[in-house]
Amino acid sequence: MVVAGVLALQGDFEAHARILRRAGAEAIEVRTAADLDAAGGLIIPGGESTTMLKLLREEGLFEALREFGGTRPIFGTCAGAILLARHVTAPAQESLGLMDMDVERNAYGRQLDSRIVTIAAPGLDGGQIEAVFIRAPIIRRAGPEVHVLGRYGGNPVLVEQGRHMAATFHPELTGDLRVHRFFLDKVEENAAQTRPVSVHR
């Protein structure tokens, strides 16, 4: 069974854990660097990215997450997507820099703080998906190695780069398992590529 961690410092990490279990994975809550050892991949949930950064520093997790992302998949949603970006604006803040994208915080403005829409997601089975946006960031630039899986209003809202993924919406708040299953496929594939090969003589 695939084991996926959910960063459990802030945000609706329990909703992510429920979706992961429904998708057939074992979900574990990650609060310390030691908790990362058992996880094949990690979800960084939504929340408030500035607060999350402060908590990561306090718990000694910032560098541990960057190191984890060097070998294992991370999926960031909303605030998690901000933390994965290379550059953050409005205002500028520190990030893990694991994906080649520029993200603007709270970019839709107060009038669009929260909405549920159907977005084009040709990168997923079915081609469309329901997306819940809550004071969402916007991906202003996606680098050449970033593959756009879904768009809304012309902007990328679901992207992947190598082993990592980011969504500016909250896939854990719908009953659709496809986004999480897509991530779990990455975790499983990454584990298979890094698993030691036993040689029988």
C-alpha positions in Angstrom: 0.0 0.0 0.0 1.2 3.5 -0.9 2.0 5.6 2.3 1.4 9.3 1.9 2.0 11.9 4.5 -0.1 15.1 5.1 1.6 18.0 6.7 -0.5 18.5 9.8 0.6 21.9 11.2 -2.3 24.0 9.8 -5.2 23.8 7.3 -7.6 21.0 6.6 -5.1 18.2 6.6 -7.8 15.8 7.9 -9.8 16.2 4.7 -6.7 15.3 2.6 -6.1 12.2 4.8 -9.7 11.1 4.3 -9.4 11.4 0.5 -6.1 9.6 0.5 -7.7 6.7 2.4 -10.7 6.6 0.0 -8.2 6.5 -2.9 -6.6 3.3 -1.3 -3.5 4.8 0.4 -2.3 4.8 3.9 -2.3 8.4 5.2 -0.1 9.6 8.0 0.0 13.0 9.7 3.4 14.7 9.6 4.3 17.1 12.3 8.1 16.5 12.7 11.0 15.8 10.5 11.1 12.2 11.8 7.5 11.7 10.6 8.7 12.1 7.0 10.7 8.9 7.1 7.7 6.7 6.7 6.1 8.7 3.9 6.6 7.9 0.2 5.1 11.3 -0.7 3.7 14.4 1.1 0.8 16.7 0.7 1.1 20.3 1.9 -2.5 21.5 2.5 -4.0 24.9 2.2 -4.0 27.4 5.1 -2.0 30.6 5.6 1.4 30.4 4.0 3.1 33.0 6.2 1.9 31.2 9.3 2.8 27.8 7.8 6.4 29.1 7.1 6.7 30.2 10.8 5.5 26.8 12.0 7.9 25.0 9.6 10.8 27.0 11.0 9.7 26.4 14.6 9.4 22.7 14.1 12.7 22.4 12.2 10.8 21.2 9.1 11.7 23.8 6.4 15.0 22.2 5.4 13.7 18.7 6.0 10.9 19.4 3.5 13.3 20.7 0.9 15.5 17.6 1.4 12.4 15.4 1.2 11.4 17.0 -2.1 14.8 16.2 -3.6 13.9 12.5 -3.7 10.2 12.1 -3.0 7.0 13.7 -4.4 5.2 16.7 -2.8 1.8 17.9 -3.7 1.0 21.5 -2.6 -2.6 22.8 -2.5 -3.4 26.5 -2.2 -0.9 27.7 0.5 1.0 24.5 -0.2 1.4 25.6 -3.9 2.8 28.9 -2.7 5.4 27.1 -0.6 6.5 25.0 -3.5 7.0 27.9 -5.9 10.4 29.4 -6.8 9.1 33.0 -6.5 6.2 34.4 -4.4 4.8 37.9 -4.6 2.1 40.1 -3.0 4.1 40.2 -0.7 7.3 38.4 -1.5 8.1 35.6 1.0 10.4 32.6 1.4 9.5 29.3 -0.2 10.9 25.9 -0.8 11.6 26.6 -4.5 10.9 23.0 -5.6 8.8 24.0 -8.7 9.8 26.5 -11.4 6.8 28.8 -11.1 6.0 32.3 -9.8 2.9 32.6 -7.6 0.9 35.6 -6.5 -0.8 35.3 -3.2 -4.6 36.1 -2.8 -4.5 37.2 -6.4 -8.2 36.9 -7.2 -9.2 39.6 -4.8 -11.8 39.8 -2.1 -14.8 39.6 -4.5 -13.6 36.1 -5.6 -12.4 34.9 -2.2 -14.4 31.7 -2.5 -16.1 30.0 -5.4 -16.8 26.5 -6.8 -16.3 26.1 -10.6 -15.8 23.5 -13.2 -12.4 23.8 -14.8 -10.8 22.3 -17.9 -8.4 19.6 -16.8 -7.3 17.8 -20.0 -4.4 16.3 -18.0 -6.9 14.2 -16.0 -9.3 11.5 -16.9 -12.6 13.1 -18.0 -11.1 16.4 -19.0 -13.1 18.5 -16.5 -13.1 18.7 -12.7 -14.9 20.6 -10.0 -12.6 23.1 -8.2 -13.1 24.9 -4.9 -11.1 28.2 -4.7 -10.7 29.9 -1.3 -8.7 33.2 -1.4 -6.6 31.4 -4.1 -3.2 32.3 -5.4 -2.5 32.6 -9.1 0.4 30.9 -10.9 1.7 33.9 -12.9 4.5 32.0 -14.6 5.1 28.3 -15.2 8.6 27.4 -16.3 9.4 25.2 -19.4 9.5 22.0 -17.3 6.1 22.7 -15.7 3.3 20.7 -17.3 -0.1 22.3 -17.0 -2.8 19.8 -16.1 -5.7 22.2 -15.6 -6.6 25.9 -16.2 -9.2 28.4 -15.0 -9.7 31.8 -16.5 -6.7 31.2 -18.7 -4.3 30.6 -15.8 -2.7 27.3 -14.7 -4.4 26.0 -11.6 -3.2 22.4 -11.6 0.4 21.7 -12.6 3.2 19.1 -12.3 6.9 19.2 -12.6 8.7 15.9 -12.4 7.7 14.2 -9.2 5.9 17.3 -7.8 2.4 18.7 -8.2 0.6 21.9 -7.2 -3.0 23.1 -7.2 -4.3 26.6 -6.5 -7.7 25.1 -5.4 -8.8 22.6 -2.8 -9.3 19.1 -4.4 -9.8 17.6 -0.9 -13.2 19.5 -0.6 -15.0 17.6 -3.4 -15.8 13.9 -3.7 -13.6 13.5 -6.8 -10.6 11.3 -6.2 -8.8 11.9 -9.5 -6.4 14.6 -8.4 -5.2 12.6 -5.3 -5.0 9.4 -7.3 -2.8 11.2 -9.9 -0.5 12.2 -7.1 -0.5 8.7 -5.6 0.5 7.3 -9.0 3.5 9.6 -8.7 4.3 8.3 -5.3 4.1 4.7 -6.4 6.2 5.3 -9.5 8.8 7.2 -7.5 9.0 4.3 -4.9 9.4 1.8 -7.7 12.3 3.8 -9.3 14.1 4.1 -6.0 13.5 0.7 -4.6 16.7 -1.4 -4.3 16.9 -4.3 -6.7 17.6 -7.6 -5.0 20.0 -9.9 -6.8 19.7 -13.6 -6.3 22.8 -15.6 -7.0 
